[in-house]
C-alpha cells in the first residue's frame, strides 16, 4: 500500500512539474478555449497555456504571448496547437518550438527563440510547412486555399509536392496548396485575400521581450478586473455607487502592485536571456512594424506593456481613482534599486561589485518606460464639465 501511495504521489508530482506555463492570454475579445490532454477549459485574459495545448477561438480575436516574447494572434474561427514549447533559459540556442495552425488565421512574431536560432521553430499551417527566418507573418487557411503575407523578416513556404519558395518583407502568396507558390508584392493580392489576414495584421501587439509568464498573466487579468469594476461603478445606481467605486479603487491599487511584480519579472527574464546567449536586440524586444498592407488599417502606435496597462486603467477609472504620479513614482522607486544594482551581462562569473554598475540598455529602457508613463499621467486628457449655471440658466 505504501508503495502504491508513493508511486501515486510521484506520478502526481511529475505531472505537476510538466505543467509549466509556456504562455498567457494577453488580450482577447469574444470567446475561446484550450484543450489539454482531452480536457477543455474556457479562456479569459490572463489565462495560462502550456506545451501541448490546442487553442480554439470561436469569436473575436486572441493575442497570446509566450515566455520568450513570441507573439501569436488568432482570428475568429481558428484552431492552433502548441505542439512543443521548450524554452531553455540556461542556453537559448538549445530551445525549440513546434506549432500548427489547424484552421483559420493567425499572425506570428518571433521572440528570443526565433531571434536567436532561426531553425528552432517548426511551423505548419494545414498541409504547408513554414521555415522561419526571424519574422512577422500572417497566414489564413481555408481547406486547400491559403493566404500568407510577410511584414518583416522572411519565410520559406513549402507545399506538398511543390518546390519551396522564399517570401521577403512586403511579399505575399495566395492560392491552392496543390499549386506552386508564386511570391509577389502584397499590393498585388486581391482585396478578398488581403481581407483574409486583416483581422490579425491590424491588431496592435505587445513588444517581443521575454516575460515572467505568471506575473504577466496576473497583471493583465488584474487590469481586466479593474477595468470591469470601473465600468460597473460608472453604471451603478445611486444606492450602490459608493460600494462600487470602493471596489474599483481597491482593484486599481492591485494593478499598481501587479505592475511592480511584472516589471521585476520582466527585467529578470531579459537579464536571463542575455546571459543565456540571446542577442540584446532580441532579448530587449522590439515593437512589431505597423501594418502596411493595402486595405488594412494600421494599429495604434505600439506602447510598452506598462503604458498600455496604465492607459487602459486610467481611461476606465474616474479621475479621482486613476493611477497618479505619486503611485507611479512609487513603482519607479521600487524597481530602480533592483535595476541599478544588477551586474552588467557577462559570459564569465564575476565577483560581487563593490560599486553600482552602469545600467544596461534594457534596464535604461524599462526606466525610460516609467518616465514616459509618468509624463502621460501628469497630463491627463481634459475632463469635459457642464457649463456653470449663472443667471442665464433660468
N, C-alpha and C positions, 0 to 999 in steps of 0.2 A: 504493500500500500504506500509506504514512504517513497519507494522508487517511482511509483506512478505519479504521486503528487509532485515529486521533484522534476520528473520529466515534463509534466504539465506546466509547471512554473517556468522551466527553461524554454519551452515552446512559446509560452506567452511572452516572456522577456525578449525572445528572438524576434517575434512578430512585432512587438512594440518598437524594438530597435530599428527594424526595417522601415517603419512608418515615419520616415523623416520628411518633413515638408520640403518640397522642391520649389514651390511657387505659391502665389496667393492671387486672389481676385482683386485687382487694383481698382477696377471700375466696371460697372455693368448697368444696363438698362434692360427691362423686360425680365425674362426668366431663364434659368439654366440649371444644369445638374451635373454631377460627376458620379461615375460608377467605378468602384474599387472592388476587385475580386467578386463581381456579381452583385454587390450591394450598392444601390443608388441613393444619393442624398441630394437635396436641393442646395444650390449655391447662392451666396449673397456676397456683397462687398466684404472683403476680409476673409473669405473662405479659403482654407488651406488645401493645397493639392500636392500629390506625391507621385513618384515614378510609378507607372502602371495605370494611372487614372485615364478614363475616357470621358471627355467633357462634351456635353451637348448644350447648345444654345437654341432654345425654342423661339424666343422673341428678342428683339433688340440686338445689342452687341455686348461683348465681354472682352475686357482687357486683362490679360494675365501677365504678371511679372515674375520671373524666375530669380533664384538666389544669385546667379552670376550676372543679372541685369538684362538677360534676354527677354524680349517682349513678344507676345502673341496676341493679336487682336482677332477675335472671331465674330463673324457676322451672323445674322439670323439664319436659322435652319442649318446650322453647321455642327459637325461632329469631329473632334480632334483627339488623338491619342498620344499621351506621353509614354511612349513605349519604354524608354530608358532615359533617366537623367542622372548622370554620375558626375557631380562637380567635385573634383579633387582639390580641396582648398590648400593642401600642402604642396601640390605640384600641378598647376593648372594645365600644363601640356599633356597630362595623362587623363584629363577629363573627357567625357564623351556624352553625346546626346543622340537619341533616335526618336523620331516623331512622325506622325502621319496625319494628314488632313483626309479624313474618311469621306466627308461630303461637305458641300457649302463653300464658304470663302474665308480667307484669313490673310492677315498681314504678319510678317515675321521680321524681326530685327535682332541681329546678333548682339550678344553681351560679351563677357570676359572669355567664355569658352571659344566661341566662334571668332572673336577678335584675336585670340592667341594662336589657335591652330585651326585652319580652315577645314581640314578633313575630319575634324572631331564631330561634326554634325551630319547625321544621316537623316534626310527628309524625303518623305514620299507624299504625293498628292494623287490619290486614286491609283492609277497604274503608272504615273510619272515618277521619276526619280530626279531629285534636285540636288546638285552639288553646290555647296555654299562657299563663297569666296569673301566672307565678311560683308554682309549685305543687309538691305532693306527691300523686301519684295512683297508683293500682294498676289494672291492666286485665288481663282474660283474654279471649281469643277462641278459639272452637271452631266452625269452619265459619262459619255466618251468625249464630251466637249470641255475645253478648258480655256481660261484666260490668265495670263501671267504678265505682270509689269515689274520693272526694277527701278526703285527710287535711288538706290545708292549701292556701291559695291558691284557685285556681279554674280551670276549663277551659271551653272551648266545644266541644261534641261535634257533629260533622256526619256524618250518614249519607247514603248515596246516595239522592237523590230526596226527602229529608226535610228539614224546617226545622231549623236549628241550635238547640241548646239549651244553656243555661248550667248548670253544676253548681258548687256552692259547698261550702265545708268541711262535712263531715258528711253530704253528699248522695251518692247513687249512682244508677245506672241499669243496667238489665239487660233483655235481650230479644233480639229478632231485628233484624238490621240493615235489614230491609225494613219496619220499623215505626217510627213517630215516637218520639223519645226522651222519656221521662217521668221527670224528676228527682224523687227522693223521698228521705226520710231513710234512711240506711244500715240502720237498725234494721228498716225495713220490707222489706228484701230477704230472700229465703228463706235457710234455712241452707245449702242447696247453693250458692247464688250467693255467699254470704259465704265459704264454704269454697274457692271457685274462686280467690279472690285472697289467701286467708290465708297461703300459704307465703311470699309476698313482703312482705306488710304486717307480718307478725310478726317479720321479720328486723331485728336491730339493725344500724345502718349508721353509717359514719363521718360526721364533720361535713363540711359542704359548702364548706369553704375551698379555694382553689386550691392545687395542689401541684406540685413538680418530679416529673414522671411517672417518669423513670428512677430517681431516688433513692428515691422511694416504692416503686416496684416492687422494687428491690433490697432495701429494708428488709423488706417483707412476705415476700419469698422467703427472706431470711436468717432471719427469725423462724420460718418454717415448717421450715427445715432444722434450726435449733436445737431446736425442739420435737420433731421426729422423732428426732434424735440423743439427746436427753434420755430419751425413752421407750425407745429401744434400749438405753441404758445401764442403765436400771432393770430391763429384762428380760434383760440379758446374763447368760450363765452365768458362774460364778466365774472361770474361766480367762481370760475376755475382759473382765471387769468394768473393770479399770484402764484398758485401752486405750479402751474405750467411753466411760468417764467423762472421760478426757482429751479425746476428740473433742468431747464435749458441752460441756466447759468452753471449748474454743477457739471453738466456734460461738457460745457466749454472748458472748464477747469481741467477735466480729464483729458481733453485734447492737448492742452499745454503739457501735461505730464507725459503723454504718449509721444509728443514731438521730441522731447528730450531723449527718451529711450530709443526712439527710432534713429535720431541723429547719431547717438553714440554707437549704435549697432552698425549703422551705415559706414561711419568712419572706420570702425574695426574691420568691416568687410573689405573696404577699399585697401586698407593697410595690409590685410592678409593676402589679398590678390596680388598686390605689388611684390610682397615678399615671396610669393609662390611663383613669380615669373611672368605675370601679366604685364603687357606694355602699359605705361602710365596713361596714355590717351584712351586705352580700352578700360582700364580699371576706374578711372575717374568718370567715365561715362560721357556720352555726347547726346545732344538733343537731335533726334532724327529730323531729316530735312522735311520741310513742308511739302505738301502735295503740289506737283506742277503739271499734273495730267489735265488735258482739256476736259471741261465739264465737271471737274472735281473741285469742290470748294476747299481752299487751303484751311487747315485747322488754325485755331487761335495761336498766337505766339506761345511757344512752349515755355512754361515756367518750371522752376525747380519744384520738386515734390512738396517741399515745405511751403513754398509760395502758393502752390495750388491749394494746399490744405487751409492756410490762413485766409486766402481769398474766399474759398468756399464757405468756411465757417462764418467769417465776418459778414458775408453777403446775406446769410440766413439769420444771423442774430440781431436783436435790437441793438442800437448804438451803445446803450449802457452795459451790454453784456459782451461786446466784441473783445477779442484779444487786443490788449492795449500795449503801448510801447514799453511800459514797465514789465509786463508779463514776458514780452519778447526779450527784453534785456535780461530778465532772469534766466531765460533759456540760454542766451548767449554766454552769460556768466558761468552757467553750469557746464556748458560744452567747452568753452575756451581753455580752462586749465587742462582738460584731458588732451586737447589737441596740441597745446604748446609744449607739453612735457613729453610727447612721444618722440622717440628717436627717429632720425631720417632712415629711409629704406636702405638696406644693405644686404648683400648676399652672404656675409660672414658675421658670426657672432661679435657683438661689441660689448664693452663694459658699460656699466650704468653711467650715463653722462653726469658730470658734476655741474654743468650749467645747462640752461634751457637751450634746446636745439632749435634751429630755424624751422619755421613752418614749411611743410612740403606743399607742393602745388595744390594737391587735393584738399589739404587742410585749409589753405587760404581760400579755396573755392567755397568750402562749407561756411566759413566765417563771413565771406562776402555775401553768400545767400542770406545770412541772418541780417546783415546790414541793409540789404535791399528790401527785405521783408519789413524791417523797422521803418524805413522811409515810406513804404507803401501804406503802413498803418498810421503813420504820423499825418498823412494827407489822405484821409478817407473821403469817399465821394460825398458831395453835399447832400444833406437831407432836406427834402422839399417840405416846407411848412406851409400851412394855410395862411393867407394874409391876415394880419392883425385887424381886428374888428374895431373901427373907430366910429365916429358919428355918422359915417356914410353907410353903416351896416344896418340901419333901421329897417 
